[in-house]
Amino acid sequence: MNYHVSNTNNPIDFPKSKNSRIQELMPKPWTFPYPDRELYTKEQLEKFAELIVKECIKEMGRYEFIDVAMREVKEHFGVEE
């Protein structure tokens, strides 16, 4: 089933997630001047992507011998701690 945060078919609509952590990281949309749909700024989308990458890195840190992979992911996405 395809869930959308807004009622548009806009490609930047975020699918609703059953994962509560994804919901916590998702940016808060602004609706002005279109109160019938949610809009996201470029900065909000970039921050959301950065938070997802950081969350993945954090989870990878729970495993032994994963330092190289964590460093590679950080460098690939240009994310700093």
C-alpha positions in Angstrom: 0.0 0.0 0.0 1.4 3.5 -0.9 0.9 6.1 1.8 1.7 9.8 1.2 2.2 12.6 3.6 0.4 14.9 1.3 -2.5 14.5 -1.1 -0.4 15.3 -4.2 1.5 13.0 -6.5 4.5 15.3 -6.1 7.8 13.2 -6.2 9.1 14.8 -3.0 6.2 13.5 -1.0 7.5 11.2 1.8 5.8 7.8 2.1 4.4 7.3 5.6 6.6 4.9 7.4 5.6 2.3 10.0 9.1 3.0 11.5 8.6 5.5 14.3 12.3 6.5 14.1 11.8 7.6 10.5 8.8 9.6 11.6 10.9 11.3 14.3 13.6 12.2 11.8 11.2 13.4 9.1 11.2 17.2 8.6 8.2 19.3 9.6 6.6 20.6 6.4 5.4 24.1 5.8 2.1 24.6 4.0 2.0 28.3 3.0 1.0 29.3 0.4 -0.6 25.9 -0.4 -2.5 24.9 2.8 -4.0 21.8 1.1 -0.5 20.2 0.6 2.7 19.9 2.5 5.9 21.3 1.0 9.5 20.7 1.9 12.5 23.1 1.4 15.7 21.9 -0.1 17.4 22.4 3.2 14.7 20.2 5.0 15.2 17.4 2.5 19.0 17.6 2.8 18.8 17.6 6.6 16.4 14.6 6.5 18.9 12.7 4.3 21.8 13.6 6.6 19.8 12.4 9.6 19.1 9.0 8.0 22.8 8.5 7.1 23.8 9.4 10.7 21.2 7.0 12.1 22.6 4.2 9.8 26.1 5.0 10.9 25.0 4.9 14.6 23.4 1.5 14.1 26.5 0.1 12.3 28.6 1.2 15.3 27.0 -1.5 17.4 29.0 -4.2 15.5 32.7 -5.1 15.8 35.1 -4.4 13.0 32.8 -2.0 11.2 34.9 1.1 11.6 36.1 1.0 8.0 32.5 0.7 6.6 31.3 3.5 8.9 34.2 5.8 7.7 33.4 5.0 4.1 29.7 5.8 4.5 30.5 9.1 6.2 33.0 10.0 3.5 30.6 8.9 0.7 27.8 11.1 1.9 30.0 13.9 3.3 28.5 13.6 6.8 30.3 14.7 9.9 29.5 13.6 13.4 
